[in-house]
């Protein structure tokens, strides 16, 4: 099972039996000829559409029937919307999700776990990279993150309470302190991230919009892809992707998807970025700059998508269950663990943390 990325401009996707047929027109600029690509429907769990691509109604209906969602992005990869199959019939877990969202102590306990998982995996990423480098700055950043993790562990969910002033929902609250610690740990991580890069790549700080350099462009692009993957897993399990615990629940914001993906950011996206740049699979020719904003070219995007899919299909021993599973499967398992905690089937939610 994998994601089908539709990146060729003016492509047309039709259904033919149990197969999707992608009709790709001739492209004189790139020197490619008109062609067809057949993809078995059974192998597709998600479709990501970039720019000017058309899917016929029978093709979309077939995808939704087998519970594969369709994500629409701009030509440059900015998320625009999603066409999803019906939610799971198990409404009880969504009722518990909404109850927990409105109970400060339960909501904080889950948010605390998400932050703990993110910081732990960021620290592991730095320590793994420093095994051969022996860079004191990386050791210092890892130690600083460990100090932040200790402070996060010291926060007591029993002290969580609704914000006293609704107009300032994070002011003088335990949740606000948690967000401050998350920001501090993330700052330590990205402050050292540039030291993991080889060659002439530079990275000074994390900036999303607009990405001021190729490294930021890759990180932002990868996080959009990862958000889509997590949102799909949430829909499969039956939770509401827009009701989160760490991230605020706002109109159109997939807060729960952003919550769950936190622990996987360094393990999936950051790992792919470092591999592509340090092995020279991507070069300066794979990026374009427009008014200070950097983006991948079409060829660069294909290279990134290939490596991203390879990473999702990489097997790892699950830290909770102890058996081998791909990162793609681990995303769904993480959502299922959240659901089990919400319904009381498990007493503690343990975030996905590697050593």
Secondary structure by P-SEA (a helix, b strand, c coil): cbbbbbcccbbbbbbcccbbbbbbccccccccccbbbbbccccccbbbbcccccccaaaaaaaaaacbbbbbbcccccccccccccccccaaaaaaaaaaaacaaaaaaaaaaaaaaaaaaaaaaaaaaacccccaaaaaaaaaaaaaaaaaaacccccccccccccccccccaaaaaaaaaaaaaaaaaaacccccccccccccccccccccaaaaaaaaaaaaaaaaaaaaaaaaccccccccccccccccaaaaaaaacccccccaaaaaaaaaaacccccccccccccbbbbcaaaaaaaaaaaaaaaacccccccccccccaaaaaaaaaaaaaaaaacccccccccccc
